[in-house]
Amino acid sequence: MKTPIMVHTEEDYDRAQQRVEELNALPDGPEKDKELQAIAEAMLAFELRRDDADD
């Protein structure tokens, strides 16, 4: 993972989901785990912002 993972739009969210699918097809390793964790955190932050905006 070379750059921070940020999810600001629905398009970013969709790309993040695609990346998770790609990573799940790869063998396990520490870099994979780090990237999956970063994506999960970015997706969660986006979901929370979106939920707050809906309220």
N, C-alpha and C positions, 0 to 999 in steps of 0.2 A: 504494500500500500504506500504509494508515494505522495499522494495529496490528501488533504482532509476530505471526508465524505460529508456532503451537505445535501439536504433534500429541502427544496424551497417550493417546488411545484408538483402537481400531479404527474407531470412528465418525468421529473426527477425520481419520484416515488416508483413509477413504473420501471425506470431504468435500474433502480436499486433492487427491485424484485427480480429482474432479469439477471442481475449480477449474482444474487443469492443462488439462483438456479445454476448458473455457471460454476460457482464455487462449490456447490454441493456435488457436482460431477467430478471434482478434482480429488486427489488423495488428501487425507488429513495431514495437517502440519500446523506449526505455530503461526505462520504468516496467514494461512487460511483462517484460522481461529480469530486472529486479530482483526482481519478485514470483516469477517462476519459480525463480530461484536460491534465494530464501528458502524457498519450498515444498520444493524439493529437499533443502535442508539440514535442514529440520524432519522431513521424511519419513525421511531417512537416520538422523537421531538416534533417531527412534522405532524404526526397524528394528534398530539396534544395541542399544538398551535391551531390546527384545523378545527378540533373540537371546541376550543375556546372561542374561535371566531363564529362558530355556529350558535353558541349560547347567547 
